Amino acid sequence: MRLYSRSAILGFALAVATAMAAPAWAAGKIKVTWIGHATFEVVSPGGTTLLLDPFILKNPKAPAAFKDLARYKPDGILVSHSHFDHTADALAIATATGAKVVGASDHVRGFKLPKGQGLRGNPGGKVKVGDVVIHYVPAMHSSSPGGRPVGFVLEFTDGRTLYHTGDTGIFGDMSLIQELHKPNIILLQAGGGPFNQDPKAAALAIKKYFDPDVVVPMHYGTFGILAGEDEVRQVLGGDKRVKMMKPGESAEF
């Protein structure tokens, strides 16, 4: 029978305890928290925290517990376009934390951040924050003032990718986003109304252009002109890949 020293046993116990206490991302998970509307916090498997389209303080769907801006310590803040419901709290959080701000070239220039804090780009380009490569992809929407709208594909070190569509409508070059990036997780605009694609168009985009593992609908139910949760669930919920989330809810993939 093999005998182990007391130090070896203690070392093994410490390793087990450390593994059990480790955050989810340490086990290779991508953690996604929906704060409401198009605002998400994403933590990479390596622990890089990204805040996407931060509309928080005046977001009627953001839970009260999430409305203290001091709770956010992102490594990067991604802004898909200049509309208030995607950028309202970006500058305040960036100023308080020094987080990198990633977005379309003209839009980020307008924030007038200290040199090196703004990571400007255009579709086809990419930047890196922590261990995440962020690809700029096209979006069909508007962005005034502040240049063109974009979407983002986050590329993680394990090879998986997450696509935040921004406020895009369905368009043919989504096929190229699939071919180039093969997104595993899609955060999909499905709000409808006069300014955005409706749930049926969102469902067609997934069916026609993408082959993801998970689809999280977003940008609905926040304002009266948008589709409500029941409509989104009725149209998209039949797809087993669709995960309907509640504001404040986190999921690990």
C-alpha positions as CSV (number, residue, x, y, z in Angstrom):
1,M,0.0,0.0,0.0
2,R,1.4,3.4,-1.0
3,L,1.6,6.0,1.8
4,Y,1.4,9.7,1.2
5,S,3.0,12.4,3.3
6,R,1.0,14.8,5.4
7,S,2.1,17.7,3.1
8,A,1.0,15.8,0.0
9,I,-2.4,15.2,1.5
10,L,-2.8,18.8,2.5
11,G,-1.6,19.9,-0.9
12,F,-4.2,17.7,-2.6
13,A,-7.0,19.0,-0.3
14,L,-6.0,22.6,-1.0
15,A,-6.0,22.0,-4.8
16,V,-9.5,20.5,-4.6
17,A,-10.8,23.4,-2.4
18,T,-9.3,25.9,-4.8
19,A,-11.0,24.3,-7.8
20,M,-14.3,24.2,-6.0
21,A,-14.1,27.8,-5.1
22,A,-12.9,29.0,-8.5
23,P,-15.2,31.2,-10.6
24,A,-17.1,29.6,-13.5
25,W,-14.8,31.1,-16.1
26,A,-11.8,29.3,-14.6
27,A,-13.5,26.0,-15.7
28,G,-13.6,27.1,-19.3
29,K,-17.0,28.7,-19.3
30,I,-18.2,31.8,-21.1
31,K,-20.5,33.7,-18.6
32,V,-23.2,35.9,-20.1
33,T,-25.3,38.2,-18.0
34,W,-28.2,40.1,-19.6
35,I,-28.8,43.5,-17.9
36,G,-31.7,44.3,-20.1
37,H,-32.3,45.7,-23.6
38,A,-29.0,45.2,-25.6
39,T,-26.8,45.4,-22.5
40,F,-24.7,42.4,-21.6
41,E,-21.7,41.6,-19.4
42,V,-19.6,38.8,-20.8
43,V,-16.8,37.1,-18.9
44,S,-14.4,35.1,-21.0
45,P,-13.0,31.7,-20.0
46,G,-9.8,33.5,-19.1
47,G,-11.5,36.1,-16.9
48,T,-11.7,39.1,-19.2
49,T,-14.8,41.1,-18.5
50,L,-16.6,43.0,-21.4
51,L,-19.6,45.3,-21.0
52,L,-21.6,45.5,-24.2
53,D,-23.9,48.5,-25.1
54,P,-24.2,49.9,-21.6
55,F,-27.7,51.4,-21.1
56,I,-28.2,51.0,-17.4
57,L,-29.4,53.9,-15.2
58,K,-32.4,54.8,-17.3
59,N,-33.0,51.3,-18.6
60,P,-36.5,50.4,-17.4
61,K,-35.7,46.7,-17.6
62,A,-32.4,46.8,-15.7
63,P,-32.9,45.4,-12.2
64,A,-32.3,47.8,-9.3
65,A,-29.3,45.8,-8.1
66,F,-27.6,46.4,-11.4
67,K,-28.1,50.2,-11.4
68,D,-25.1,51.1,-9.3
69,L,-22.4,51.9,-11.9
70,A,-19.7,51.3,-9.3
71,R,-20.4,47.6,-9.5
72,Y,-18.9,47.5,-13.1
73,K,-15.2,46.9,-13.5
74,P,-14.9,45.9,-17.1
75,D,-11.7,45.5,-19.1
76,G,-13.5,46.7,-22.2
77,I,-16.7,48.5,-23.1
78,L,-18.2,47.8,-26.5
79,V,-20.6,50.2,-28.2
80,S,-22.3,49.1,-31.4
81,H,-23.6,52.5,-32.4
82,S,-24.3,56.0,-31.0
83,H,-28.0,55.8,-30.0
84,F,-28.7,56.5,-26.3
85,D,-30.1,53.1,-25.5
86,H,-26.7,51.6,-26.3
87,T,-24.3,54.2,-25.0
88,A,-25.9,56.1,-22.2
89,D,-23.5,54.9,-19.4
90,A,-20.4,54.1,-21.5
91,L,-18.5,57.3,-20.8
92,A,-19.2,57.3,-17.1
93,I,-18.0,53.8,-16.6
94,A,-15.0,54.3,-18.9
95,T,-14.0,57.4,-17.0
96,A,-14.3,55.7,-13.6
97,T,-12.5,52.5,-14.5
98,G,-10.1,53.3,-17.4
99,A,-11.7,50.5,-19.4
100,K,-10.9,50.3,-23.1
101,V,-13.8,51.5,-25.3
102,V,-14.3,49.6,-28.5
103,G,-16.5,50.8,-31.3
104,A,-16.7,52.3,-34.8
105,S,-13.9,54.8,-35.5
106,D,-15.8,58.0,-35.7
107,H,-18.1,57.1,-32.7
108,V,-15.2,56.3,-30.3
109,R,-13.4,59.4,-31.4
110,G,-16.4,61.4,-30.2
111,F,-15.9,60.2,-26.6
112,K,-12.7,62.2,-26.4
113,L,-11.0,59.6,-24.2
114,P,-7.4,59.7,-23.0
115,K,-4.9,58.5,-25.6
116,G,-4.9,54.7,-25.9
117,Q,-8.2,54.2,-24.1
118,G,-10.3,54.2,-27.2
119,L,-9.9,51.3,-29.6
120,R,-11.3,52.5,-32.9
121,G,-12.1,50.2,-35.8
122,N,-14.3,49.4,-38.8
123,P,-15.9,46.2,-40.2
124,G,-13.2,43.8,-41.2
125,G,-10.9,45.0,-38.4
126,K,-10.2,43.5,-35.0
127,V,-8.7,44.5,-31.7
128,K,-7.8,42.6,-28.5
129,V,-8.9,43.2,-24.9
130,G,-7.4,40.8,-22.4
131,D,-7.6,37.4,-23.9
132,V,-10.5,38.2,-26.3
133,V,-10.1,39.2,-29.9
134,I,-13.0,41.5,-30.9
135,H,-14.0,41.5,-34.6
136,Y,-15.9,44.4,-36.1
137,V,-18.7,43.2,-38.4
138,P,-21.3,45.2,-40.4
139,A,-24.7,46.1,-39.1
140,M,-27.7,47.5,-41.0
141,H,-29.0,50.4,-38.9
142,S,-28.2,54.0,-38.3
143,S,-25.8,55.8,-36.0
144,S,-26.1,59.5,-35.8
145,P,-24.1,61.3,-34.6
146,G,-21.1,59.0,-34.5
147,G,-20.4,57.2,-37.8
148,R,-21.6,53.8,-38.9
149,P,-23.2,51.0,-36.7
150,V,-21.4,47.8,-36.2
151,G,-21.8,44.4,-34.6
152,F,-19.1,42.5,-32.7
153,V,-17.8,38.9,-32.8
154,L,-15.9,38.0,-29.7
155,E,-13.3,35.3,-30.3
156,F,-12.2,33.3,-27.2
157,T,-9.0,31.4,-26.7
158,D,-10.8,28.0,-26.8
159,G,-11.9,28.8,-30.4
160,R,-15.5,29.6,-29.6
161,T,-17.2,32.8,-30.8
162,L,-20.0,35.1,-29.6
163,Y,-21.8,37.5,-32.0
164,H,-23.6,40.5,-30.6
165,T,-25.6,41.7,-33.5
166,G,-26.1,45.3,-32.4
167,D,-29.3,46.8,-33.8
168,T,-29.0,45.2,-37.2
169,G,-31.7,44.0,-39.5
170,I,-31.4,40.9,-41.5
171,F,-29.0,41.3,-44.5
172,G,-27.3,39.0,-46.9
173,D,-23.7,39.5,-45.7
174,M,-24.7,37.6,-42.5
175,S,-23.7,34.6,-44.5
176,L,-20.1,36.0,-44.6
177,I,-20.2,36.5,-40.8
178,Q,-21.1,32.8,-40.5
179,E,-18.4,31.7,-42.9
180,L,-15.7,33.8,-41.3
181,H,-16.6,33.5,-37.6
182,K,-19.0,30.6,-37.2
183,P,-20.6,32.1,-34.0
184,N,-21.5,29.6,-31.3
185,I,-23.5,32.1,-29.3
186,I,-25.6,34.8,-30.8
187,L,-27.1,37.7,-28.9
188,L,-29.9,38.6,-31.4
189,Q,-31.8,41.8,-31.8
190,A,-35.5,40.9,-32.2
191,G,-37.4,43.9,-31.0
192,G,-39.3,45.1,-34.1
193,G,-41.1,48.4,-34.2
194,P,-40.3,51.1,-36.7
195,F,-36.5,51.0,-36.2
196,N,-35.5,47.3,-35.9
197,Q,-36.2,43.9,-37.3
198,D,-39.1,42.0,-35.8
199,P,-39.0,38.5,-34.3
200,K,-40.0,36.8,-37.6
201,A,-37.0,38.5,-39.4
202,A,-34.7,37.5,-36.5
203,A,-35.9,33.9,-36.7
204,L,-35.3,33.9,-40.5
205,A,-31.7,35.3,-40.0
206,I,-30.9,32.3,-37.8
207,K,-32.5,29.8,-40.1
208,K,-31.1,31.2,-43.3
209,Y,-27.6,32.3,-42.3
210,F,-26.4,30.8,-39.0
211,D,-25.8,27.5,-37.2
212,P,-25.2,28.5,-33.5
213,D,-25.3,26.4,-30.4
214,V,-27.3,29.1,-28.5
215,V,-29.4,32.1,-29.4
216,V,-30.3,34.7,-26.8
217,P,-32.9,37.2,-28.0
218,M,-32.5,40.8,-26.9
219,H,-33.7,44.4,-27.4
220,Y,-37.4,43.7,-26.9
221,G,-40.0,44.7,-24.3
222,T,-38.1,47.7,-23.1
223,F,-40.3,50.3,-24.7
224,G,-43.9,50.2,-25.9
225,I,-42.9,50.4,-29.6
226,L,-41.0,47.1,-29.3
227,A,-42.2,43.5,-29.4
228,G,-43.0,42.1,-26.0
229,E,-41.6,38.9,-24.4
230,D,-44.7,36.8,-25.3
231,E,-44.4,37.6,-29.0
232,V,-40.6,36.9,-29.1
233,R,-41.2,33.7,-27.2
234,Q,-44.0,32.6,-29.6
235,V,-41.9,33.2,-32.7
236,L,-38.5,32.1,-31.6
237,G,-39.2,29.8,-28.6
238,G,-39.8,26.8,-30.8
239,D,-36.1,26.6,-31.7
240,K,-34.4,24.5,-29.1
241,R,-31.3,26.6,-29.4
242,V,-33.1,29.7,-28.2
243,K,-32.5,30.7,-24.6
244,M,-34.9,33.3,-23.3
245,M,-33.3,35.2,-20.4
246,K,-34.6,37.5,-17.8
247,P,-32.9,40.9,-17.1
248,G,-30.3,40.2,-14.4
249,E,-30.0,36.5,-15.2
250,S,-26.6,34.9,-16.0
251,A,-25.9,31.8,-18.0
252,E,-22.8,29.9,-18.6
253,F,-21.9,28.3,-21.9
